[in-house]
Amino acid sequence: MPIRDAVPLGAPCWIDLTSSDLDRAQDFYGTVFGWTFESHGPAFGGYITAAKNGHRVAGMMANVPQWPFPDGWSTYFHTADIEASVSAVRAAGASLRLPPMQVAANGVMSAASDPSGAAFW
Protein backbone atom coordinates (compact mmCIF):
# COMPACT_ATOMS: atom_id res chain seq x y z
CA MET A 1 0.00 0.00 0.00
CA PRO A 2 1.54 3.31 -0.97
CA ILE A 3 1.73 6.16 1.48
CA ARG A 4 0.72 9.31 -0.28
CA ASP A 5 2.87 12.21 0.92
CA ALA A 6 0.18 14.73 -0.07
CA VAL A 7 -2.30 13.12 2.35
CA PRO A 8 -2.50 14.96 5.68
CA LEU A 9 -1.83 13.06 8.89
CA GLY A 10 -5.03 11.43 10.13
CA ALA A 11 -6.64 11.33 6.69
CA PRO A 12 -7.49 8.17 4.72
CA CYS A 13 -4.49 7.26 2.56
CA TRP A 14 -5.34 3.87 1.03
CA ILE A 15 -8.16 1.37 0.64
CA ASP A 16 -8.17 -2.30 -0.10
CA LEU A 17 -10.65 -5.09 -0.47
CA THR A 18 -10.46 -8.43 1.28
CA SER A 19 -12.47 -10.88 -0.82
CA SER A 20 -13.22 -14.59 -0.83
CA ASP A 21 -13.58 -14.37 -4.65
CA LEU A 22 -10.83 -12.19 -6.14
CA ASP A 23 -11.62 -13.13 -9.74
CA ARG A 24 -15.22 -12.03 -9.35
CA ALA A 25 -14.16 -8.85 -7.52
CA GLN A 26 -11.72 -7.94 -10.30
CA ASP A 27 -14.37 -8.53 -12.92
CA PHE A 28 -16.87 -6.37 -11.01
CA TYR A 29 -14.59 -3.41 -10.22
CA GLY A 30 -12.93 -3.60 -13.63
CA THR A 31 -16.35 -3.36 -15.28
CA VAL A 32 -17.76 -0.66 -12.99
CA PHE A 33 -14.70 1.61 -12.69
CA GLY A 34 -12.46 0.54 -15.57
CA TRP A 35 -9.75 -0.60 -13.18
CA THR A 36 -6.83 -2.73 -14.33
CA PHE A 37 -5.04 -5.13 -12.00
CA GLU A 38 -1.49 -6.23 -11.22
CA SER A 39 -0.72 -9.22 -8.99
CA HIS A 40 2.32 -8.92 -6.74
CA GLY A 41 2.63 -12.69 -6.40
CA PRO A 42 3.25 -15.03 -3.49
CA ALA A 43 5.97 -12.85 -1.93
CA PHE A 44 3.22 -10.34 -1.10
CA GLY A 45 0.55 -12.90 -0.22
CA GLY A 46 -1.09 -12.62 -3.64
CA TYR A 47 -1.82 -8.91 -3.12
CA ILE A 48 -3.30 -7.24 -6.19
CA THR A 49 -3.03 -3.54 -7.00
CA ALA A 50 -5.89 -1.85 -8.88
CA ALA A 51 -5.14 1.09 -11.16
CA LYS A 52 -7.11 3.63 -13.15
CA ASN A 53 -5.37 5.40 -16.04
CA GLY A 54 -2.00 4.17 -14.75
CA HIS A 55 -2.52 5.47 -11.19
CA ARG A 56 -2.82 3.10 -8.22
CA VAL A 57 -6.25 3.50 -6.65
CA ALA A 58 -6.76 0.47 -4.39
CA GLY A 59 -5.61 -3.00 -3.49
CA MET A 60 -7.18 -6.44 -3.15
CA MET A 61 -6.27 -9.58 -1.27
CA ALA A 62 -7.76 -12.97 -0.60
CA ASN A 63 -9.68 -13.36 2.62
CA VAL A 64 -7.98 -16.06 4.67
CA PRO A 65 -9.26 -17.74 7.86
CA GLN A 66 -6.50 -16.37 10.14
CA TRP A 67 -7.57 -12.75 9.48
CA PRO A 68 -10.39 -11.74 11.84
CA PHE A 69 -12.35 -9.81 9.19
CA PRO A 70 -15.25 -10.57 6.85
CA ASP A 71 -15.08 -9.70 3.14
CA GLY A 72 -15.12 -5.94 2.76
CA TRP A 73 -13.25 -2.72 2.16
CA SER A 74 -10.60 -1.50 4.60
CA THR A 75 -9.65 2.14 5.09
CA TYR A 76 -6.08 3.01 6.05
CA PHE A 77 -5.22 6.28 7.83
CA HIS A 78 -1.97 8.19 7.44
CA THR A 79 0.15 8.41 10.59
CA ALA A 80 3.72 9.48 11.22
CA ASP A 81 4.11 7.27 14.31
CA ILE A 82 2.31 3.93 14.36
CA GLU A 83 3.13 3.21 18.01
CA ALA A 84 1.75 6.57 19.15
CA SER A 85 -1.35 6.04 17.01
CA VAL A 86 -1.93 2.55 18.46
CA SER A 87 -1.60 3.98 21.98
CA ALA A 88 -4.05 6.79 21.14
CA VAL A 89 -6.69 4.50 19.64
CA ARG A 90 -6.46 2.14 22.60
CA ALA A 91 -6.75 5.04 25.06
CA ALA A 92 -9.85 6.22 23.17
CA GLY A 93 -11.53 2.81 23.56
CA ALA A 94 -10.53 0.97 20.38
CA SER A 95 -9.73 -2.75 20.31
CA LEU A 96 -6.47 -3.69 18.62
CA ARG A 97 -7.04 -6.44 16.04
CA LEU A 98 -3.54 -6.65 14.58
CA PRO A 99 -0.40 -5.25 16.21
CA PRO A 100 1.89 -3.06 14.09
CA MET A 101 3.65 -5.07 11.42
CA GLN A 102 6.09 -4.22 8.63
CA VAL A 103 4.68 -4.56 5.11
CA ALA A 104 7.84 -5.06 3.05
CA ALA A 105 9.16 -1.67 1.88
CA ASN A 106 5.68 -0.14 1.89
CA GLY A 107 5.58 0.84 5.56
CA VAL A 108 3.99 -0.38 8.76
CA MET A 109 0.33 -1.17 9.38
CA SER A 110 -1.93 -2.13 12.22
CA ALA A 111 -5.67 -2.74 12.54
CA ALA A 112 -8.19 -1.83 15.19
CA SER A 113 -11.91 -1.53 15.80
CA ASP A 114 -13.37 1.70 17.09
CA PRO A 115 -15.71 1.55 20.13
CA SER A 116 -18.70 0.90 17.82
CA GLY A 117 -16.93 -2.11 16.24
CA ALA A 118 -16.00 -0.49 12.90
CA ALA A 119 -12.64 -1.76 11.68
CA PHE A 120 -9.88 0.51 10.40
CA TRP A 121 -6.19 0.16 9.53
HELIX and SHEET records of a PDB file:
HELIX    1   1 LEU A   22  PHE A   33  1                                  12    
HELIX    2   2 PRO A   42  PHE A   44  5                                   3    
HELIX    3   3 ILE A   82  ALA A   91  1                                  10    
HELIX    4   4 ALA A  104  ASN A  106  5                                   3    
SHEET    1   A 5 THR A  36  SER A  39  0                                        
SHEET    2   A 5 ILE A  48  LYS A  52 -1                                        
SHEET    3   A 5 HIS A  55  ALA A  62 -1                                        
SHEET    4   A 5 PRO A  12  SER A  19  1                                        
SHEET    5   A 5 GLY A  72  PHE A  77 -1                                        
SHEET    1   B 3 SER A  95  GLN A 102  0                                        
SHEET    2   B 3 VAL A 108  SER A 113 -1                                        
SHEET    3   B 3 ALA A 119  PHE A 120 -1                                        
END                                                                             
